[in-house]
Every structure is written in C-alpha cells, then in structure tokens.
C-alpha cells in the first residue's frame, strides 16, 4: 500500500512539474483570428510648441488652443506584432465631416529609450476655421491585416 501511495505521489509531482505557464500575454489574450491589433497608450503631446501641450480626450475648457496656421507635431508611440501598413490622420473641424489629412506609410522608427516605434505626426491648424472651433484629430494605426487602432485628441482654434 505504501508503494502505491509513493508512486501516485511521484506521478502527481512529475505531472505538476511538466506543466509550464505561458509567458506570452498578447498571444494568450488575443482572439482576432487574422492577426494582432496595434497597441498605443501614450498621451498625445504636441512637441513642436513651447511649452509642450497635451491634447485632451474630449472638447472642454482644458483643450489646448492654437492660432490658425500653427504647426503641431504630435507624438504617437505604438507597436504591433502584426506588420503595420500605415498611419492615417483625420480631422473633424467643428460639426463638419471627417476628412483625411495625411497618410504616412509605415517606416520603422524604434526608440531604444521608449522601446516602441515613435513618430511625430505633423498637422497644421486650419486658418479658415472659425474662432473657438473644436478640432478633433484621429490618429489611425492600420496593420497589413486591416486591423486598426484609432487614437483621438482635441484642440481648439483661437481667434
């Protein structure tokens, strides 16, 4: 009887030791079927104007204000396990329609400090927009598998 218990315990311990926990969080928690979705979570910051300004996620009193014709360079940090095709920038001025402003083909821009691809996306505030108009900027990261992630930031045009 002691041998049966001893062998059973040994078999149980070997079975537990044979189990290996996966260390690939993304692969274990993504079920798209066609590949992976891009990932981007940094604050959208304009690094072209001093002081640096963070775009807001909604149109409100803290939305950064820019005069028409101002050039913004907003930092976008991202990565994807699936190949990235392009970055597309859309604008919506006031209650107008969504308009594509720029398409930037993907080029590796890996930052060794941030450990991500990092891109400064240029955008010029339209001079024709009315004073105090809210402008919605949508940065869309598109993979070759057509899966995409859209980041949204708001600015306001001053008089």
C-alpha positions in Angstrom: 0.0 0.0 0.0 2.9 2.4 0.8 4.4 1.7 -2.6 1.1 2.7 -4.4 0.9 5.9 -2.4 4.6 6.7 -3.1 4.2 6.0 -6.8 1.0 8.0 -7.0 2.6 11.0 -5.2 5.7 10.8 -7.5 3.5 10.7 -10.6 1.4 13.6 -9.4 4.6 15.7 -8.7 6.0 14.9 -12.1 2.8 15.9 -13.7 2.8 19.3 -12.0 6.5 19.8 -12.8 5.7 19.1 -16.5 3.2 22.0 -16.6 4.6 25.2 -18.0 3.0 28.6 -17.7 2.9 30.6 -20.9 4.7 34.0 -20.7 3.2 35.4 -23.9 0.4 37.6 -22.6 -0.6 39.0 -26.0 -0.8 35.6 -27.7 -2.8 34.2 -24.8 -5.3 37.0 -24.7 -5.9 38.0 -28.4 -8.5 36.1 -30.4 -8.8 38.1 -33.6 -8.3 35.2 -35.9 -6.5 37.3 -38.5 -3.5 38.6 -36.6 -2.9 41.3 -34.0 -4.3 44.7 -33.3 -1.8 47.6 -32.9 -1.2 48.9 -29.3 -0.8 52.6 -28.4 -1.4 54.2 -25.0 0.8 57.2 -24.6 -0.6 60.7 -24.0 -0.9 62.6 -27.3 1.5 65.5 -26.8 2.4 68.4 -29.2 6.2 68.7 -29.0 6.5 71.4 -31.6 5.2 74.3 -29.5 6.6 75.6 -26.2 5.6 74.6 -23.7 4.6 71.1 -24.8 0.8 70.7 -24.8 -1.2 67.5 -24.2 -4.2 67.0 -26.5 -7.4 66.3 -24.5 -9.6 63.3 -25.0 -12.8 65.5 -25.0 -13.6 69.0 -26.1 -13.7 71.1 -22.9 -12.2 74.0 -21.0 -8.8 72.4 -20.8 -8.5 71.8 -24.5 -5.3 73.4 -25.8 -5.8 76.5 -28.0 -3.8 77.3 -31.2 -4.0 80.1 -33.7 -4.7 79.2 -37.4 -1.6 78.1 -39.3 0.2 76.7 -36.3 2.2 73.5 -37.0 1.7 70.7 -34.4 4.0 67.7 -34.2 2.1 65.1 -32.1 4.0 62.1 -30.7 2.5 58.8 -31.4 4.0 55.7 -29.7 2.9 52.3 -30.9 3.7 48.6 -31.6 2.1 45.6 -33.2 3.1 42.0 -33.5 1.5 42.1 -37.0 3.1 44.2 -39.6 1.9 47.8 -39.7 0.9 49.3 -43.1 0.3 53.0 -42.4 -0.7 55.8 -40.1 -3.7 57.8 -41.2 -4.6 61.3 -39.7 -8.2 62.5 -39.9 -9.6 65.9 -38.8 -13.1 66.9 -37.9 -13.4 70.7 -37.8 -16.4 71.8 -35.7 -19.5 69.9 -36.8 -18.1 69.3 -40.2 -17.4 65.9 -41.7 -14.4 63.7 -41.0 -11.6 64.5 -43.5 -8.4 62.5 -44.2 -5.5 64.9 -43.8 -2.4 62.7 -44.2 -1.4 59.1 -44.9 2.1 58.1 -43.6 3.4 54.8 -44.9 5.0 52.7 -42.1 8.7 53.0 -41.6 10.5 51.5 -38.6 11.1 54.2 -36.0 12.1 52.2 -33.0 13.1 54.3 -29.9 15.6 52.4 -27.8 14.6 54.7 -24.8 10.9 54.1 -25.1 11.1 50.6 -26.5 8.4 51.4 -29.1 8.0 52.8 -32.5 7.7 56.6 -32.1 6.5 59.0 -34.7 6.0 62.8 -34.7 2.9 63.4 -36.9 2.7 66.9 -38.3 -0.6 68.8 -38.5 -1.3 72.4 -39.4 -4.3 74.1 -37.7 -6.6 75.4 -40.5 -6.7 79.2 -40.7 -10.1 79.1 -42.3 -11.8 77.6 -39.2 -13.9 79.9 -37.1 -12.7 81.2 -33.7 -13.2 78.8 -30.8 -13.9 75.9 -33.1 -13.1 72.5 -31.7 -11.0 70.3 -33.9 -11.0 66.5 -33.4 -7.8 64.8 -34.5 -7.9 61.0 -35.1 -4.6 59.1 -35.5 -5.4 55.7 -37.0 -2.7 52.9 -36.9 -3.5 50.4 -39.6 -2.0 46.9 -39.9 -1.5 45.0 -43.1 -4.2 42.6 -41.8 -6.6 45.6 -41.8 -6.9 45.6 -38.0 -6.5 49.1 -36.7 -6.4 51.3 -33.6 -7.7 54.9 -33.5 -6.3 57.5 -31.0 -8.3 60.7 -30.6 -7.2 64.1 -29.4 -8.9 67.5 -29.4 -7.6 71.0 -29.9 -9.3 74.4 -30.3 -8.6 77.2 -32.8 -8.4 80.6 -31.2 -9.4 83.9 -32.9 
